[in-house]
Amino acid sequence: MELTAFITTSQQELEKVAYQTSALDYHRYFIIVGFDVNRNSRYFRDTDSFLEIQSLDKSNKEILKRLVLVYSPPEYENIAMYMTNNIISLSELQNLFHDLLNGRHTNTDYLFSISRMSFVFEENGNTDDNSVPDIIDLSSIVDDAMMEKPISYDHFKVAIKELLPPYTYALDQTCMSMGNDIKNIIIEHNKNNYAPKMTVYYNEIKEHEKCIMFFDLDPGINDYSSKIISIEGYVLYFKL
């Protein structure tokens, strides 16, 4: 199944792209940067997906890949990602997805393609026979986590490391009693020095703030972007 992602920085641009792509048969995923989206436009579909963030470096393809892979519906294996929306062509998209099926990737200054499985291989480096089981295990862990299936605590930590959004995280004072293994994952992640900032809370619910919240026991929050669940009861909520 195919997904096409677009970055928009204003309501006007969003509605223009929605209109221009209204004939596409592919699932549409809109990354909303820096504005509150009005989803009542007649050009939107019930099946459209949206991700709202405050800022984004569109020149960093690694960040773009993680955004679209982590927060888009996991059933879509093959993805086209537009970095700018000046040139949107149905025939080009058809060729892109045909090439992806045959293992060939598109990479231009305004558009690139990616598949979920190929990204796992890229992240793991070499692909000799001895490394294949590890690659498959990591793919399974990430897929289960993204589908909100309970996973072991060890896999829970792996999933957090792989799926943390590209932010620099401030540990709230509630995190003083958080386990060091989770804190160390966040501290290591912060070495990437991502520009956007976000706060981490421990065993505290934040209803009206974009943040991540770690709990020893799932409080059953309804309003969230995604979450990672461990069999032991731990859960990490993302609110973006």
Backbone as CSV, one residue per row, in Angstrom:
resi,resn,N_x,N_y,N_z,CA_x,CA_y,CA_z,C_x,C_y,C_z
1,MET,0.840,-1.196,0.000,0.000,0.000,0.000,0.878,1.250,0.000
2,GLU,0.396,2.314,-0.671,1.226,3.492,-0.885,0.688,4.710,-0.141
3,LEU,1.619,5.546,0.295,1.296,6.781,1.002,2.121,7.914,0.403
4,THR,1.487,9.079,0.250,2.180,10.271,-0.225,2.109,11.345,0.857
5,ALA,3.273,11.880,1.243,3.365,12.846,2.334,3.718,14.231,1.796
6,PHE,3.134,15.242,2.422,3.351,16.631,2.022,3.623,17.479,3.263
7,ILE,4.514,18.449,3.138,4.791,19.415,4.200,4.118,20.730,3.833
8,THR,3.320,21.277,4.748,2.667,22.562,4.480,2.889,23.492,5.658
9,THR,3.053,24.789,5.361,3.364,25.775,6.395,2.276,26.830,6.547
10,SER,1.139,26.652,5.881,0.006,27.570,6.048,-1.274,26.850,5.637
11,GLN,-2.407,27.338,6.137,-3.693,26.765,5.757,-3.926,26.903,4.258
12,GLN,-3.517,28.021,3.690,-3.698,28.241,2.256,-2.926,27.221,1.441
13,GLU,-1.672,26.967,1.826,-0.873,25.976,1.105,-1.471,24.584,1.282
14,LEU,-1.937,24.274,2.475,-2.532,22.969,2.742,-3.742,22.724,1.839
15,GLU,-4.633,23.688,1.758,-5.835,23.509,0.944,-5.482,23.458,-0.545
16,LYS,-4.470,24.194,-0.954,-4.038,24.146,-2.352,-3.520,22.766,-2.709
17,VAL,-2.682,22.196,-1.828,-2.137,20.852,-2.077,-3.256,19.815,-2.050
18,ALA,-4.193,19.949,-1.103,-5.317,19.008,-1.027,-6.138,19.047,-2.309
19,TYR,-6.345,20.243,-2.849,-7.082,20.382,-4.110,-6.303,19.767,-5.263
20,GLN,-5.002,20.072,-5.343,-4.181,19.579,-6.453,-4.056,18.059,-6.448
21,THR,-4.170,17.446,-5.291,-3.978,15.994,-5.182,-5.294,15.252,-4.956
22,SER,-6.400,15.904,-5.209,-7.705,15.295,-4.934,-7.969,14.060,-5.796
23,ALA,-7.271,13.950,-6.923,-7.483,12.794,-7.804,-6.543,11.628,-7.497
24,LEU,-5.627,11.814,-6.560,-4.681,10.744,-6.244,-5.385,9.583,-5.554
25,ASP,-4.999,8.370,-5.913,-5.543,7.180,-5.269,-4.758,6.796,-4.011
26,TYR,-3.626,7.453,-3.780,-2.763,7.101,-2.652,-3.242,7.783,-1.364
27,HIS,-2.905,7.147,-0.238,-3.223,7.756,1.054,-2.420,9.042,1.209
28,ARG,-3.072,10.110,1.687,-2.408,11.405,1.842,-2.090,11.667,3.318
29,TYR,-0.860,12.103,3.546,-0.369,12.370,4.898,0.196,13.787,4.913
30,PHE,-0.434,14.682,5.660,-0.045,16.086,5.682,0.707,16.402,6.976
31,ILE,1.926,16.911,6.840,2.702,17.384,7.982,2.483,18.890,8.078
32,ILE,1.862,19.309,9.165,1.462,20.705,9.369,2.520,21.380,10.238
33,VAL,3.155,22.417,9.714,4.266,23.052,10.420,3.899,24.481,10.816
34,GLY,3.773,24.714,12.118,3.690,26.061,12.639,2.340,26.738,12.582
35,PHE,1.258,26.001,12.352,-0.061,26.633,12.386,-1.119,25.624,12.823
36,ASP,-2.247,26.143,13.319,-3.363,25.292,13.731,-4.235,25.009,12.511
37,VAL,-4.380,23.745,12.182,-5.059,23.377,10.952,-6.580,23.371,11.122
38,ASN,-7.269,23.865,10.115,-8.720,23.754,10.011,-9.019,22.611,9.049
39,ARG,-9.607,21.527,9.557,-9.797,20.323,8.745,-11.173,20.280,8.074
40,ASN,-11.846,21.410,7.986,-13.196,21.427,7.421,-13.231,21.696,5.924
41,SER,-12.072,21.813,5.289,-12.051,22.075,3.853,-12.721,20.939,3.079
42,ARG,-13.424,21.287,2.026,-14.112,20.273,1.213,-13.135,19.394,0.444
43,TYR,-11.867,19.806,0.386,-10.876,19.036,-0.358,-10.216,17.954,0.483
44,PHE,-10.523,17.901,1.777,-9.965,16.856,2.627,-10.842,15.609,2.562
45,ARG,-10.196,14.463,2.779,-10.910,13.188,2.831,-10.932,12.679,4.272
46,ASP,-11.885,11.836,4.561,-11.943,11.220,5.885,-10.722,10.359,6.154
47,THR,-10.092,9.870,5.098,-8.945,8.977,5.251,-7.619,9.719,5.389
48,ASP,-7.599,11.026,5.182,-6.353,11.794,5.273,-5.773,11.724,6.689
49,SER,-4.441,11.743,6.773,-3.750,11.773,8.063,-3.037,13.110,8.223
50,PHE,-2.962,13.594,9.479,-2.333,14.875,9.758,-1.368,14.722,10.938
51,LEU,-0.236,15.417,10.852,0.690,15.539,11.972,1.011,17.016,12.129
52,GLU,0.767,17.563,13.320,1.011,18.983,13.581,2.255,19.138,14.449
53,ILE,3.231,19.912,13.950,4.450,20.197,14.704,4.750,21.687,14.616
54,GLN,5.592,22.182,15.524,5.848,23.615,15.595,6.896,24.088,14.601
55,SER,7.919,23.284,14.359,8.986,23.682,13.438,9.590,22.445,12.806
56,LEU,10.295,22.649,11.690,10.841,21.514,10.954,11.950,21.985,10.023
57,ASP,13.062,21.272,10.043,14.152,21.521,9.098,13.931,20.628,7.878
58,LYS,13.387,21.188,6.817,13.028,20.394,5.635,14.249,19.899,4.878
59,SER,15.416,20.451,5.167,16.628,20.012,4.467,17.213,18.739,5.076
60,ASN,16.742,18.361,6.265,17.270,17.176,6.944,16.400,15.968,6.614
61,LYS,16.839,15.171,5.660,16.028,14.043,5.204,15.876,12.963,6.264
62,GLU,16.864,12.812,7.142,16.746,11.797,8.184,15.596,12.119,9.132
63,ILE,15.437,13.395,9.472,14.303,13.798,10.313,13.000,13.567,9.578
64,LEU,12.960,13.926,8.296,11.736,13.740,7.516,11.365,12.261,7.428
65,LYS,12.347,11.415,7.233,12.079,9.976,7.152,11.460,9.473,8.452
66,ARG,12.018,9.880,9.581,11.499,9.407,10.864,10.089,9.935,11.122
67,LEU,9.845,11.195,10.771,8.505,11.749,10.964,7.458,10.966,10.191
68,VAL,7.764,10.680,8.936,6.755,10.023,8.112,6.642,8.539,8.444
69,LEU,7.732,7.908,8.861,7.675,6.483,9.184,7.051,6.215,10.544
70,VAL,7.357,7.058,11.511,6.888,6.804,12.876,5.433,7.190,13.061
71,TYR,5.006,8.289,12.440,3.685,8.836,12.748,2.647,8.645,11.648
72,SER,3.020,8.015,10.559,2.019,7.695,9.540,1.443,6.309,9.826
73,PRO,0.266,5.994,9.279,-0.326,4.670,9.509,0.622,3.552,9.080
74,PRO,0.899,2.589,9.942,1.940,1.595,9.670,1.612,0.616,8.548
75,GLU,0.363,0.552,8.103,0.022,-0.405,7.046,0.539,0.021,5.674
76,TYR,1.034,1.268,5.563,1.544,1.745,4.270,3.047,1.509,4.214
77,GLU,3.449,0.592,3.353,4.850,0.182,3.264,5.678,1.149,2.428
78,ASN,5.131,1.597,1.297,5.886,2.421,0.346,5.430,3.875,0.418
79,ILE,6.396,4.792,0.514,6.085,6.191,0.816,6.805,7.130,-0.148
80,ALA,6.060,8.137,-0.626,6.637,9.250,-1.374,6.577,10.489,-0.493
81,MET,7.691,11.192,-0.342,7.775,12.355,0.547,8.154,13.596,-0.259
82,TYR,7.225,14.558,-0.335,7.509,15.831,-1.002,8.108,16.805,0.011
83,MET,9.280,17.365,-0.314,9.897,18.387,0.523,9.404,19.781,0.141
84,THR,9.005,19.949,-1.107,8.325,21.158,-1.570,7.155,20.718,-2.436
85,ASN,6.173,21.594,-2.600,4.946,21.208,-3.293,4.760,21.921,-4.630
86,ASN,5.857,22.402,-5.203,5.763,23.135,-6.463,5.486,22.225,-7.648
87,ILE,5.966,20.989,-7.585,5.812,20.043,-8.692,5.195,18.763,-8.156
88,ILE,3.906,18.554,-8.410,3.226,17.330,-7.999,2.633,16.694,-9.240
89,SER,3.144,15.528,-9.600,2.765,14.882,-10.860,2.306,13.457,-10.598
90,LEU,1.110,13.125,-11.076,0.597,11.769,-10.905,1.477,10.752,-11.616
91,SER,1.902,11.062,-12.829,2.736,10.112,-13.572,4.073,9.893,-12.868
92,GLU,4.627,10.958,-12.281,5.888,10.815,-11.551,5.699,9.926,-10.326
93,LEU,4.582,10.090,-9.608,4.312,9.244,-8.452,4.126,7.789,-8.853
94,GLN,3.428,7.557,-9.951,3.236,6.187,-10.423,4.579,5.530,-10.742
95,ASN,5.461,6.277,-11.391,6.793,5.752,-11.698,7.599,5.519,-10.422
96,LEU,7.463,6.442,-9.457,8.189,6.315,-8.187,7.799,5.029,-7.467
97,PHE,6.497,4.764,-7.357,6.056,3.572,-6.626,6.380,2.297,-7.408
98,HIS,6.351,2.367,-8.728,6.754,1.214,-9.541,8.235,0.907,-9.309
99,ASP,9.059,1.958,-9.265,10.485,1.763,-9.002,10.720,1.190,-7.612
100,LEU,9.946,1.664,-6.623,10.113,1.153,-5.263,9.837,-0.342,-5.188
101,LEU,8.823,-0.784,-5.904,8.499,-2.216,-5.924,9.647,-3.041,-6.469
102,ASN,10.473,-2.400,-7.292,11.615,-3.081,-7.888,12.929,-2.704,-7.209
103,GLY,12.828,-2.115,-6.020,14.020,-1.830,-5.236,14.786,-0.591,-5.633
104,ARG,14.189,0.264,-6.463,14.873,1.480,-6.904,14.244,2.698,-6.221
105,HIS,15.081,3.570,-5.674,14.602,4.714,-4.910,14.734,6.012,-5.698
106,THR,13.764,6.895,-5.496,13.784,8.243,-6.078,14.380,9.202,-5.052
107,ASN,15.239,10.099,-5.517,15.864,11.065,-4.610,16.203,12.336,-5.386
108,THR,15.295,13.325,-5.337,15.517,14.599,-6.011,15.550,15.714,-4.969
109,ASP,15.678,16.957,-5.447,15.730,18.074,-4.500,14.355,18.411,-3.934
110,TYR,13.277,17.810,-4.452,11.938,18.116,-3.948,11.130,16.870,-3.581
111,LEU,11.646,15.673,-3.875,10.872,14.447,-3.682,11.816,13.272,-3.450
112,PHE,11.474,12.427,-2.465,12.218,11.182,-2.311,11.260,10.065,-1.918
113,SER,11.710,8.842,-2.110,10.892,7.670,-1.773,11.589,6.854,-0.704
114,ILE,10.780,6.086,0.027,11.323,5.220,1.068,10.320,4.109,1.339
115,SER,10.831,2.947,1.713,9.967,1.866,2.194,10.347,1.566,3.635
116,ARG,9.407,1.073,4.402,9.675,0.830,5.824,10.796,-0.192,6.011
117,MET,10.765,-1.252,5.240,11.780,-2.280,5.407,13.159,-1.784,5.011
118,SER,13.248,-1.007,3.911,14.551,-0.516,3.486,15.144,0.425,4.520
119,PHE,14.297,1.179,5.214,14.800,2.087,6.247,15.430,1.306,7.386
120,VAL,14.824,0.191,7.772,15.396,-0.645,8.827,16.768,-1.152,8.412
121,PHE,16.921,-1.563,7.143,18.211,-2.040,6.658,19.237,-0.922,6.658
122,GLU,18.838,0.278,6.240,19.753,1.418,6.232,20.243,1.731,7.635
123,GLU,19.321,1.695,8.612,19.678,2.036,9.981,20.648,1.028,10.586
124,ASN,20.649,-0.189,10.070,21.476,-1.235,10.661,22.776,-1.463,9.918
125,GLY,23.027,-0.671,8.861,24.318,-0.759,8.188,24.454,-1.987,7.329
126,ASN,25.415,-2.870,7.647,25.715,-3.988,6.760,24.581,-4.984,6.751
127,THR,24.532,-5.770,5.682,23.459,-6.743,5.500,24.015,-8.138,5.227
128,ASP,25.152,-8.505,5.884,25.671,-9.854,5.684,24.752,-10.852,6.372
129,ASP,25.018,-12.132,6.129,24.111,-13.172,6.603,23.945,-13.154,8.112
130,ASN,25.036,-12.824,8.834,24.969,-12.859,10.286,24.102,-11.750,10.865
131,SER,23.904,-10.655,10.093,23.163,-9.530,10.643,21.680,-9.586,10.322
132,VAL,21.263,-10.433,9.397,19.874,-10.446,8.965,18.890,-10.713,10.103
133,PRO,19.126,-11.690,10.996,18.170,-11.896,12.088,17.992,-10.650,12.950
134,ASP,19.079,-9.904,13.241,18.964,-8.697,14.044,18.115,-7.650,13.353
135,ILE,18.288,-7.514,12.033,17.508,-6.552,11.267,16.028,-6.905,11.314
136,ILE,15.734,-8.181,11.133,14.344,-8.621,11.167,13.752,-8.406,12.553
137,ASP,14.533,-8.701,13.608,14.056,-8.492,14.972,13.739,-7.021,15.215
138,LEU,14.634,-6.126,14.782,14.402,-4.702,14.995,13.159,-4.244,14.251
139,SER,12.992,-4.707,13.026,11.804,-4.349,12.253,10.543,-4.810,12.955
140,SER,10.565,-6.022,13.515,9.403,-6.567,14.219,9.110,-5.767,15.478
141,ILE,10.161,-5.401,16.217,9.986,-4.617,17.445,9.344,-3.279,17.125
142,VAL,9.880,-2.582,16.125,9.377,-1.257,15.767,7.944,-1.354,15.250
143,ASP,7.674,-2.348,14.411,6.318,-2.508,13.877,5.317,-2.769,15.003
144,ASP,5.660,-3.667,15.926,4.751,-3.968,17.049,4.527,-2.728,17.909
145,ALA,5.599,-1.976,18.163,5.472,-0.771,18.979,4.580,0.257,18.299
146,MET,4.745,0.457,16.991,3.962,1.438,16.257,2.494,1.046,16.184
147,MET,2.219,-0.252,16.249,0.835,-0.726,16.225,0.260,-0.836,17.639
148,GLU,1.025,-0.341,18.639,0.597,-0.299,20.043,0.341,-1.694,20.615
149,LYS,1.152,-2.658,20.172,1.107,-3.989,20.763,2.026,-4.026,21.983
150,PRO,1.618,-4.648,23.084,2.509,-4.757,24.252,3.771,-5.546,23.902
151,ILE,4.916,-4.989,24.287,6.203,-5.633,24.013,6.989,-5.725,25.316
152,SER,8.021,-6.559,25.330,8.819,-6.726,26.542,9.519,-5.413,26.893
153,TYR,9.960,-5.302,28.144,10.593,-4.059,28.584,11.882,-3.783,27.809
154,ASP,12.653,-4.829,27.512,13.872,-4.644,26.719,13.526,-4.117,25.327
155,HIS,12.485,-4.684,24.718,12.050,-4.204,23.407,11.435,-2.811,23.508
156,PHE,10.789,-2.535,24.628,10.215,-1.212,24.903,11.306,-0.147,24.835
157,LYS,12.463,-0.421,25.437,13.571,0.531,25.421,14.142,0.687,24.014
158,VAL,14.222,-0.418,23.285,14.691,-0.342,21.891,13.742,0.529,21.064
159,ALA,12.441,0.313,21.249,11.442,1.069,20.487,11.511,2.560,20.805
160,ILE,11.695,2.911,22.079,11.828,4.319,22.450,13.017,4.943,21.726
161,LYS,14.131,4.249,21.748,15.343,4.768,21.094,15.113,5.002,19.609
162,GLU,14.396,4.083,18.966,14.180,4.177,17.522,13.105,5.192,17.154
163,LEU,12.124,5.389,18.026,10.928,6.146,17.649,10.814,7.526,18.286
164,LEU,11.763,7.912,19.126,11.701,9.261,19.686,11.693,10.288,18.556
165,PRO,10.729,11.204,18.544,10.681,12.241,17.511,11.903,13.154,17.598
166,PRO,12.214,13.856,16.511,13.417,14.703,16.461,13.253,16.006,17.235
167,TYR,13.262,15.893,18.556,13.226,17.037,19.460,14.392,16.910,20.439
168,THR,14.752,18.018,21.060,15.619,17.987,22.232,14.713,18.052,23.458
169,TYR,14.886,17.085,24.372,13.930,16.913,25.464,14.464,17.466,26.789
170,ALA,13.609,18.230,27.451,13.898,18.699,28.808,13.187,17.775,29.782
171,LEU,13.929,17.221,30.732,13.348,16.340,31.731,12.724,17.189,32.841
172,ASP,11.410,17.079,32.998,10.715,17.786,34.060,11.185,17.255,35.418
173,GLN,10.948,18.039,36.478,11.359,17.620,37.815,10.695,16.321,38.253
174,THR,9.545,15.977,37.632,8.895,14.699,37.948,9.761,13.513,37.530
175,CYS,10.731,13.762,36.637,11.569,12.671,36.113,12.718,12.315,37.050
176,MET,12.830,13.010,38.168,13.928,12.720,39.092,13.891,11.276,39.576
177,SER,12.692,10.714,39.714,12.561,9.337,40.192,12.376,8.338,39.053
178,MET,12.493,8.806,37.793,12.405,7.900,36.636,13.646,7.015,36.589
179,GLY,13.483,5.792,36.101,14.605,4.875,35.973,15.709,5.431,35.101
180,ASN,16.954,5.158,35.467,18.084,5.703,34.720,18.165,5.174,33.295
181,ASP,17.682,3.956,33.058,17.776,3.396,31.707,16.966,4.228,30.714
182,ILE,15.782,4.680,31.115,14.966,5.520,30.228,15.581,6.911,30.110
183,LYS,16.010,7.484,31.235,16.631,8.813,31.192,17.875,8.810,30.304
184,ASN,18.658,7.745,30.364,19.876,7.683,29.558,19.570,7.637,28.062
185,ILE,18.468,6.977,27.692,18.064,6.957,26.290,17.749,8.371,25.824
186,ILE,17.032,9.129,26.651,16.666,10.501,26.292,17.892,11.401,26.243
187,ILE,18.790,11.253,27.223,20.015,12.059,27.253,20.872,11.783,26.019
188,GLU,20.977,10.510,25.641,21.755,10.156,24.447,21.113,10.738,23.195
189,HIS,19.794,10.671,23.129,19.059,11.233,21.986,19.314,12.739,21.871
190,ASN,19.410,13.431,23.003,19.593,14.883,22.992,20.938,15.312,22.419
191,LYS,21.881,14.379,22.292,23.177,14.721,21.715,23.067,15.096,20.244
192,ASN,21.912,14.788,19.617,21.696,15.179,18.226,21.418,16.680,18.092
193,ASN,21.127,17.339,19.220,20.909,18.791,19.238,19.827,19.244,18.257
194,TYR,18.683,18.568,18.281,17.572,18.994,17.442,17.059,20.355,17.915
195,ALA,16.656,21.203,16.974,16.221,22.562,17.315,14.906,22.587,18.098
196,PRO,13.856,21.864,17.676,12.596,21.918,18.440,12.778,21.363,19.850
197,LYS,12.059,21.950,20.804,12.156,21.537,22.204,10.846,20.906,22.671
198,MET,10.962,19.974,23.607,9.780,19.343,24.179,10.131,18.839,25.577
199,THR,9.113,18.737,26.453,9.328,18.325,27.838,8.873,16.881,28.041
200,VAL,9.609,16.169,28.875,9.267,14.804,29.277,8.718,14.847,30.703
201,TYR,7.586,14.181,30.925,6.980,14.090,32.260,6.923,12.624,32.694
202,TYR,6.982,12.421,33.999,6.963,11.065,34.569,5.782,10.930,35.519
203,ASN,4.890,9.978,35.190,3.694,9.712,35.999,2.865,10.970,36.238
204,GLU,2.776,11.825,35.233,1.975,13.043,35.330,1.287,13.297,33.990
205,ILE,-0.015,13.504,34.028,-0.806,13.717,32.822,-0.823,15.200,32.467
206,LYS,-0.510,15.503,31.212,-0.589,16.862,30.686,-1.592,16.858,29.537
207,GLU,-2.716,17.521,29.732,-3.805,17.450,28.756,-3.673,18.468,27.634
208,HIS,-3.047,19.614,27.896,-3.056,20.700,26.918,-1.647,21.127,26.529
209,GLU,-0.722,20.205,26.526,0.668,20.529,26.209,1.250,19.454,25.311
210,LYS,1.993,19.877,24.294,2.709,18.922,23.461,3.920,18.431,24.250
211,CYS,3.996,17.123,24.449,5.023,16.572,25.330,5.081,15.066,25.137
212,ILE,5.981,14.407,25.886,5.915,12.961,26.033,5.772,12.658,27.520
213,MET,5.015,11.601,27.822,4.704,11.247,29.203,5.000,9.767,29.419
214,PHE,5.830,9.473,30.413,6.180,8.102,30.755,5.458,7.716,32.042
215,PHE,4.819,6.533,32.028,4.063,6.077,33.192,4.485,4.653,33.567
216,ASP,4.518,4.396,34.885,4.746,3.032,35.372,3.513,2.157,35.160
217,LEU,2.331,2.797,35.101,1.076,2.093,34.877,0.216,2.952,33.957
218,ASP,-0.320,2.375,32.922,-1.062,3.121,31.898,-2.302,3.787,32.506
219,PRO,-2.384,5.133,32.428,-3.560,5.817,32.973,-4.737,5.854,32.001
220,GLY,-4.550,5.320,30.788,-5.645,5.268,29.830,-5.983,6.612,29.212
221,ILE,-4.974,7.375,28.811,-5.182,8.678,28.179,-5.813,8.474,26.799
222,ASN,-6.796,9.305,26.463,-7.480,9.194,25.168,-6.913,10.124,24.103
223,ASP,-6.430,11.299,24.529,-5.954,12.305,23.579,-4.437,12.214,23.457
224,TYR,-3.945,11.511,22.416,-2.511,11.372,22.216,-2.236,11.091,20.743
225,SER,-0.975,11.265,20.347,-0.587,11.007,18.952,-0.256,9.540,18.736
226,SER,0.536,8.976,19.641,0.874,7.551,19.596,1.409,7.159,20.964
227,LYS,1.561,5.848,21.174,2.115,5.394,22.446,2.844,4.078,22.251
228,ILE,3.778,3.814,23.160,4.525,2.553,23.185,4.192,1.869,24.501
229,ILE,3.854,0.582,24.438,3.358,-0.141,25.605,4.273,-1.332,25.893
230,SER,4.582,-1.550,27.164,5.339,-2.742,27.550,4.415,-3.750,28.235
231,ILE,4.774,-4.999,28.123,4.002,-6.064,28.756,3.945,-5.853,30.269
232,GLU,5.026,-5.300,30.825,5.116,-5.110,32.273,4.227,-3.972,32.785
233,GLY,3.607,-3.218,31.875,2.696,-2.155,32.288,3.184,-0.751,32.008
234,TYR,4.475,-0.587,31.692,5.002,0.738,31.394,4.439,1.231,30.058
235,VAL,4.295,2.542,29.948,3.788,3.106,28.695,4.390,4.491,28.490
236,LEU,4.681,4.808,27.234,5.176,6.128,26.861,4.199,6.747,25.875
237,TYR,3.619,7.881,26.230,2.678,8.598,25.368,3.380,9.737,24.644
238,PHE,3.077,9.878,23.365,3.512,11.038,22.589,2.304,11.938,22.337
239,LYS,2.440,13.225,22.642,1.423,14.224,22.318,2.087,15.295,21.471
240,LEU,1.823,15.278,20.156,2.486,16.188,19.229,1.477,17.127,18.579
